[in-house]
Amino acid sequence: MNAILQHDLQSIDQILDQIKQYGLDFLANIDKIPTGQQTTIVNENQLPANGGGTLAALNLFKLEFQKLMVASAGPRYWGFVTGGTTPAAIAGDWLTAVFDQNTQNITGAGDLSAVVELETIRLMLQLFELPQDFHGGFVSGATMSNFTCLGVARQWAGKKAGKDIAREGMINDIVVLSAVPHSSVLKSLSMLGFGSSNIVKVKTIEGREAVDIDDLKEKLEKYKNRSIIVSCSGGTVNSVDFDDFVQIAELKKQYEFWMHIDAAFGGFAACAPSHQHLLKGWDKADSITVDCHKWMNVPYDSAVFFVKKEHNRLQVETFQNSNAPYLGNPEDNFSYLNFLPENSRRFRALPAWFSLIAYGREGFKSIVANNINNAMEFGKWMETAATFELLAPVYLNTVCFKLKENNVLLPEFLNELNSRGKVFMTPSILKGENCIRAAFVNWRTSSLDLQIAQQELITVFQQLSTKV
């Protein structure tokens, strides 16, 4: 064994102690660490002929790259939909690296960590109050979850047209309908060969981002002689609007189509008694996407897919490793090798399992309720603020707003806001207008964080006003 590797192995307790303390220092100060960083200048180091060991690498990292680490897991990082990492999730993720499992199988010799994954999926279905007739697994994020679900939907649609797309290739007889698809859905359609621009847009209800059921019915009638996939929104990006799953599912009695729901973060509305009604009927879907590194507050990267078990055969046809004898026969035993795009993947289920067992239903109910209250409180403040204006009602956990006057200055305003490092938000477009979007999903966020953010907004606006 290499001498430096040998030394690291013998010093692993000291190494992990230092890493632990380094991590604890970061977490203890996360509310003070900047949420944005402008500095990207670093030295260009050369690959050493002989390394200095792990602690030397840690010291160099502190010197060179620590300044690039922002508080994206902190209480005032409201950009995108970025959660934090709870103590249980950190524990699970640390052990994920220690165990280093390639999670695939539940029987036979070798790694059997998929048993834990299946258990985690069962627990998550209970958390979301979904029936156990869904099968599920962990992937890297909403994009790969949508990709997996739509991949199986593509196979279903192909079979309806008399084609085995997984073996024979893509056909042109499939129609994808959606009103306000997330970019990850479009990206998935691109990767699956549909073409991201070939989606047929369904009208939305006036003043909302939810699908117009009458228009959907018209399009289902128009394309009834083709294979149809309907991609539904379980929480749109900006206003967090939900399609009416009950009415869409009712249309399945008249028209044959695959019902997919992208509920990347909106699925966690199931944890809030006040908002569970938004998901009514989602149990009738053929497939569902839910992100875990958002509202579940587990580390990146983590998401799940849920596909009805009645489609298991289609899923194996889509992702099976039929040309690799050393991986076994996909017909014999369940293996994620034949249910997912990846042949190699980390033990992503473990941080989620730790979180579910550590905090239970009430713990997630508390996180979701707190974030919804944060968003509502922030939205109410916006309604009375002299300088800002809400662009949509606060349905769940995001707030979209603009400058009441001189909104053309919004990009400059947002850049200055984020560069100060106290709070981070992202730009968006809603109802044709440029706006700022704040998403509340972090388990740490409190009313004090709202006050800090509000003061930052006022301060930056005042500074901008003096320049103008």
Buried (B, 14 or more C-beta within 10 A) or exposed (E): EEEBEEBBEEBEEEBEEBBEEBEEEBBEEBBEBBBBBEEEEEEEEEEEEEEEBBBEEBEEEEEEEEBEBBBBBBBBBBBBBBBBBBEBBBBBBBBBEEBEBBBBBBEEEEBBBBBBBBBBBBBBBEBBEBEEEBBBBBBBBBBBBBBBBBBBBBBBBBBBEEBEBBEEEBBEBBBBBBBBBBEBBBBBBBBBEBEBEBBEEBBBBEEBBBBBBEBBBEBBEEBEEBBBBBBBBBBBBBBBBBBBBEBBBEBBEEBEBBBBBBBBBBBBBBBBEEBEEBBEBBBBBBBBBBBBBBBBBBBBBBBBBBBBBEBBEBBBBBBBBBEEEEBBEBEEEBBBBBBBBBBEBBBBBBBBBBBBEBBEEEBBBBBBBBBBBBBBBBBEBBEEBEBBBBBBBBBBBBBBBBBEEEBEBBEBBBEBBBEBBBBBBBBBEBEEEBBBBBBBBBBBBBEEBBEBBBEBBBBBBEEBEEEE
